[in-house]
């Protein structure tokens, strides 16, 4: 699966803002779940499929977090932005 990825250290309550010019899947995962995602295994995440963007996700706990963005099985050239907003 092709996907865009960002890995950041974030604090509880920070905001992840993902914008894209296509509807897409947005996932916020810890490192263990990101490893499962990459292997194609069952994994837990925050987010989902967004038809209206930007997506805004609140970080549930402090630590290292992975944000992925993908179009499912579709392919396209996309314009996207992933921003992290500190709330502290």
C-alpha positions in Angstrom: 0.0 0.0 0.0 1.3 3.4 -0.9 0.9 6.1 1.8 2.4 9.4 3.0 3.9 9.3 6.5 5.0 11.6 9.2 6.5 10.7 12.6 6.5 13.2 15.4 6.8 13.5 19.2 3.5 15.1 20.3 2.0 16.0 23.6 -1.5 15.0 24.9 -4.0 17.4 23.6 -1.9 18.6 20.6 -3.8 18.9 17.3 -2.9 17.1 14.1 -4.4 18.9 11.0 -4.3 17.1 7.7 -5.4 18.8 4.5 -5.6 17.1 1.1 -7.2 18.0 -2.2 -8.8 14.4 -2.4 -10.9 12.5 0.0 -8.6 10.1 1.9 -7.8 7.9 4.8 -6.1 9.6 7.7 -4.7 7.5 10.6 -3.0 8.6 13.8 -1.2 5.6 15.4 1.4 4.9 18.0 4.6 3.1 16.9 3.4 -0.4 17.7 0.2 0.0 15.7 2.1 1.7 12.8 4.3 -1.4 12.6 1.2 -3.6 12.4 -0.2 -1.3 9.7 2.9 -1.6 7.6 2.8 -5.4 7.9 -0.9 -5.3 6.8 -2.1 -6.6 10.2 -5.0 -5.5 12.3 -4.2 -2.2 14.0 -5.8 0.5 16.0 -5.8 4.1 15.0 -7.6 7.5 15.5 -9.1 9.0 12.4 -10.7 7.3 9.4 -11.9 8.0 5.9 -12.5 11.8 5.4 -14.6 13.2 2.5 -14.4 16.7 3.9 -11.0 18.1 4.9 -9.1 19.3 6.7 -9.2 16.5 9.3 -8.5 17.5 12.8 -7.3 14.8 15.3 -6.5 15.4 19.0 -3.5 13.5 20.3 -4.7 11.2 23.1 -1.4 10.9 25.0 2.1 12.2 24.9 4.7 10.2 22.9 5.8 9.4 19.4 2.9 9.3 16.9 2.6 8.4 13.2 0.3 10.1 10.8 -0.5 8.4 7.6 -2.5 9.6 4.6 -3.6 7.3 1.8 -6.2 7.1 -1.0 -7.2 3.5 -0.4 -6.6 1.6 -3.6 -6.7 4.6 -5.8 -3.8 6.6 -7.1 -3.5 10.2 -7.9 -1.2 13.1 -7.6 -2.3 15.0 -4.6 -1.6 18.2 -2.8 -1.5 17.7 1.0 -0.3 19.3 4.2 0.2 17.8 7.7 0.4 20.4 10.5 1.0 19.9 14.2 -0.5 22.5 16.6 0.7 22.6 20.1 -1.9 23.3 22.7 0.5 24.0 25.6 
